[in-house]
Amino acid sequence: MPRAAAASDPFNAIAEPSRRQILEYLRADERAVGDIAVALGLAQPSVSKHLNVLRSVGLVRPRRDGKRVLYRADAHSLKTIHDWTGMFQRHWSGQLNRIKQHAERKEE
């Protein structure tokens, strides 16, 4: 089964590490493309492409401020991803508990 295009699916969009970096950077405040590029050490055209993908799946929202466009993470859209991945938290917690128990048995 072919994979959905990154620009049509939020999960595929965040599969790209640079897009996750951008979202992490935007979690605190809205930022201009140039600021994102400098802070993350990415080329401005690359940041623009990544932001277009993130915008097309609703994970970031642009706002015009004069000539600049400021981007911010859309917390509501990100909550959908958070809720879905949260279904697996019990598994992760169980894994961590098993690792801890195994390590403690080896120490004895």
C-alpha positions in Angstrom: 0.0 0.0 0.0 1.6 3.3 -1.0 2.3 5.8 1.7 0.3 9.0 1.9 2.1 12.2 0.8 3.6 14.2 3.6 1.4 17.2 2.6 -1.8 15.2 3.0 -1.1 13.4 6.3 0.1 14.9 9.6 1.8 11.7 10.7 3.8 11.6 7.4 4.5 15.3 7.8 6.1 14.9 11.2 8.1 11.8 10.1 10.7 14.3 8.7 13.1 15.2 11.5 13.5 18.8 10.4 9.7 19.3 10.6 9.7 18.0 14.1 12.5 20.4 15.0 10.5 23.3 13.5 7.4 22.3 15.6 9.6 22.1 18.7 11.0 25.5 18.0 7.5 27.0 17.5 6.1 25.5 20.7 7.1 28.5 22.7 6.2 31.4 20.4 5.4 32.3 16.8 8.4 32.9 14.6 9.3 34.3 11.1 10.8 31.9 8.5 14.2 33.6 8.7 14.3 33.3 12.5 13.6 29.6 12.3 16.3 29.1 9.6 18.9 30.8 11.7 18.0 29.1 15.0 17.9 25.6 13.5 20.8 26.1 11.1 18.6 25.3 8.0 18.5 27.1 4.7 15.5 29.5 4.4 14.1 27.8 1.3 14.1 24.5 3.1 12.3 26.0 6.1 9.7 27.5 3.8 9.1 24.1 2.1 8.8 22.4 5.5 6.4 25.1 6.8 4.3 24.7 3.7 3.9 21.0 4.4 3.2 21.6 8.1 0.6 24.3 7.1 -1.1 22.0 4.5 -1.8 19.4 7.2 -2.9 22.0 9.7 0.0 21.7 12.2 1.1 25.3 11.9 -0.8 28.6 11.3 0.6 31.6 9.6 -0.1 35.2 10.5 0.9 38.3 8.5 2.8 41.0 10.4 3.5 43.7 7.8 5.8 42.1 5.2 6.7 39.2 7.4 4.7 36.0 7.9 4.9 34.6 11.4 4.2 30.9 12.1 3.0 29.2 15.2 2.2 25.6 16.1 -1.5 24.7 16.1 -1.9 23.1 19.5 -5.4 21.8 18.6 -4.1 19.8 15.6 -1.1 18.6 17.5 -3.4 17.3 20.3 -4.9 14.8 17.8 -1.4 13.3 17.3 -0.7 13.4 21.0 -4.0 11.6 21.8 -3.3 8.9 19.2 0.3 8.2 20.4 -1.0 8.3 24.0 -2.8 5.0 23.4 0.6 3.4 23.5 1.8 5.0 26.7 0.8 2.0 28.8 3.0 -0.2 26.5 6.0 2.2 27.0 5.4 2.4 30.8 5.3 -1.4 30.9 8.5 -1.7 28.9 10.3 0.7 31.2 9.1 -1.2 34.3 10.3 -4.5 32.8 13.7 -2.9 32.0 14.0 -1.5 35.6 13.0 -4.9 37.1 15.5 -6.7 34.9 18.3 -4.3 35.9 17.5 -4.6 39.6 17.5 -8.4 39.4 21.0 -8.3 37.8 22.3 -6.1 40.6 21.3 -8.7 43.3 
